[in-house]
Amino acid sequence: MKRELVLNGNPMEEIVGFARAVRVGPYITIGGTAPVGADGKTVGIGDAGRQAERCFEIIGDALERAGSGWHDVVRTRIILTDIDDWKSVIDVRAKFCRQAKPVDTIMQITRFVNPQWLVEVEADAVVAEDCQAGFR
């Protein structure tokens, strides 16, 4: 199966060797996605819901670049620094995932690399066979 990297220009892609997403055949894995704007700065400081929205926007872009979309997502993982933020974040998730209804995990950790980040989101997708022919 072909392995394709989905890069978004983050300088850390080359520094530490990671991709926003990796697609192998019909499988797409999107790693921990932080609430970072195009300017490289944290979006929505102090607002977990706004940060989650930015994470989901970045994931949506990666899915599109990988020849997919939210309809193919089979799993999301919500990682929070304060579990009490779960409701505002899950409300954002619903806007993107309500139709596909992927499985989900919500967990709390102590902190992220950047202390301004309140949330990161991961996603996995499997592209339906009839859609694979159109993938670059």
KENUVEX-175854 format. One record per residue (C-alpha): x, y, z; residue number from 1. Coordinates in steps of 0.001 Angstrom, whole numbers, plus 500000, padded with zeros to 6 digits. Layout:
// KENUVEX-175854
+--------+--------+--------+-----+
:     xx :     yy :     zz : seq :
+--------+--------+--------+-----+
:      X :      Y :      Z : NUM :
...
+--------+--------+--------+-----+
END
This chain:
// KENUVEX-175854
+--------+--------+--------+-----+
:     xx :     yy :     zz : seq :
+--------+--------+--------+-----+
: 500000 : 500000 : 500000 :   1 :
: 501093 : 503515 : 499255 :   2 :
: 502117 : 505723 : 502212 :   3 :
: 501445 : 509449 : 501870 :   4 :
: 502372 : 512230 : 504273 :   5 :
: 500042 : 515181 : 504755 :   6 :
: 502138 : 518211 : 505710 :   7 :
: 500861 : 521672 : 506567 :   8 :
: 504069 : 523687 : 506710 :   9 :
: 504587 : 523637 : 510476 :  10 :
: 508344 : 524196 : 511031 :  11 :
: 508364 : 521348 : 513574 :  12 :
: 507586 : 518887 : 510764 :  13 :
: 511237 : 518998 : 509722 :  14 :
: 512763 : 519721 : 513137 :  15 :
: 511275 : 516693 : 514926 :  16 :
: 510110 : 514637 : 511946 :  17 :
: 506318 : 514457 : 512030 :  18 :
: 503413 : 514872 : 509656 :  19 :
: 499995 : 516347 : 510391 :  20 :
: 498516 : 513123 : 509013 :  21 :
: 499645 : 509900 : 507389 :  22 :
: 497549 : 507967 : 504893 :  23 :
: 498288 : 504331 : 504109 :  24 :
: 495776 : 502895 : 501664 :  25 :
: 492328 : 503763 : 503015 :  26 :
: 493603 : 504514 : 506557 :  27 :
: 494284 : 508062 : 507715 :  28 :
: 495766 : 508862 : 511112 :  29 :
: 495895 : 512420 : 512404 :  30 :
: 498050 : 512972 : 515469 :  31 :
: 497581 : 515337 : 518377 :  32 :
: 496334 : 518581 : 516873 :  33 :
: 496859 : 521722 : 518912 :  34 :
: 494928 : 525026 : 518763 :  35 :
: 497461 : 526946 : 516697 :  36 :
: 496600 : 529653 : 514202 :  37 :
: 498221 : 530239 : 510816 :  38 :
: 500520 : 532752 : 512543 :  39 :
: 501858 : 530012 : 514832 :  40 :
: 500208 : 531501 : 517926 :  41 :
: 497747 : 529805 : 520259 :  42 :
: 494111 : 530471 : 519371 :  43 :
: 491490 : 531076 : 522060 :  44 :
: 493719 : 531415 : 525108 :  45 :
: 491642 : 530443 : 528150 :  46 :
: 488715 : 529166 : 526022 :  47 :
: 488680 : 525381 : 525559 :  48 :
: 485691 : 525513 : 523193 :  49 :
: 487391 : 527957 : 520831 :  50 :
: 490620 : 525978 : 521015 :  51 :
: 488737 : 522780 : 520156 :  52 :
: 487130 : 524502 : 517185 :  53 :
: 490577 : 525400 : 515836 :  54 :
: 491801 : 521823 : 516358 :  55 :
: 488831 : 520458 : 514402 :  56 :
: 489398 : 523012 : 511612 :  57 :
: 493023 : 521858 : 511247 :  58 :
: 491932 : 518204 : 511235 :  59 :
: 489289 : 518950 : 508598 :  60 :
: 491962 : 520496 : 506383 :  61 :
: 494236 : 517459 : 506852 :  62 :
: 491378 : 515086 : 505996 :  63 :
: 490682 : 517038 : 502814 :  64 :
: 494365 : 517036 : 501824 :  65 :
: 494348 : 513252 : 502338 :  66 :
: 491381 : 512832 : 499994 :  67 :
: 488788 : 512366 : 502706 :  68 :
: 486409 : 514250 : 504967 :  69 :
: 484556 : 514077 : 508265 :  70 :
: 482224 : 511415 : 506832 :  71 :
: 485151 : 508920 : 506898 :  72 :
: 486219 : 509557 : 510514 :  73 :
: 485910 : 506467 : 512709 :  74 :
: 487575 : 507672 : 515945 :  75 :
: 488369 : 510915 : 517740 :  76 :
: 490346 : 511455 : 520910 :  77 :
: 489834 : 514565 : 523003 :  78 :
: 492719 : 515341 : 525337 :  79 :
: 492125 : 518020 : 527982 :  80 :
: 494126 : 519634 : 530758 :  81 :
: 490875 : 520136 : 532723 :  82 :
: 488206 : 517448 : 532392 :  83 :
: 485591 : 520036 : 533437 :  84 :
: 485992 : 521545 : 529944 :  85 :
: 484575 : 518362 : 528353 :  86 :
: 481101 : 519800 : 527652 :  87 :
: 482234 : 522879 : 525708 :  88 :
: 484660 : 520751 : 523702 :  89 :
: 482220 : 517924 : 522974 :  90 :
: 479666 : 520492 : 521761 :  91 :
: 482241 : 521612 : 519181 :  92 :
: 482984 : 517983 : 518264 :  93 :
: 479278 : 517443 : 517583 :  94 :
: 479318 : 520133 : 514862 :  95 :
: 481936 : 518150 : 512927 :  96 :
: 481063 : 514548 : 513840 :  97 :
: 477297 : 514358 : 514339 :  98 :
: 476635 : 512697 : 510977 :  99 :
: 479505 : 510142 : 510955 : 100 :
: 479155 : 509339 : 514674 : 101 :
: 482729 : 508089 : 515210 : 102 :
: 483741 : 506508 : 518503 : 103 :
: 485371 : 508886 : 520964 : 104 :
: 487660 : 508969 : 523968 : 105 :
: 487924 : 511924 : 526331 : 106 :
: 490814 : 512094 : 528764 : 107 :
: 492629 : 514512 : 531037 : 108 :
: 496378 : 514972 : 531197 : 109 :
: 498573 : 517134 : 533390 : 110 :
: 499768 : 519517 : 530684 : 111 :
: 500802 : 520008 : 527063 : 112 :
: 504150 : 521238 : 525722 : 113 :
: 502617 : 524718 : 525465 : 114 :
: 500892 : 525683 : 528745 : 115 :
: 498390 : 527879 : 526818 : 116 :
: 496870 : 524792 : 525200 : 117 :
: 493809 : 523434 : 526975 : 118 :
: 492950 : 520776 : 524392 : 119 :
: 494391 : 518624 : 521622 : 120 :
: 492391 : 516394 : 519290 : 121 :
: 493357 : 513263 : 517350 : 122 :
: 491361 : 511522 : 514624 : 123 :
: 491427 : 508350 : 512553 : 124 :
: 489559 : 507807 : 509302 : 125 :
: 488960 : 504952 : 506900 : 126 :
: 488090 : 505977 : 503357 : 127 :
: 485291 : 503979 : 501766 : 128 :
: 486471 : 501848 : 498817 : 129 :
: 484335 : 503671 : 496265 : 130 :
: 486069 : 506946 : 497197 : 131 :
: 489664 : 505698 : 496931 : 132 :
: 489855 : 505948 : 493155 : 133 :
: 489776 : 509747 : 493359 : 134 :
: 492693 : 509989 : 495792 : 135 :
: 495758 : 511629 : 494316 : 136 :
+--------+--------+--------+-----+
END
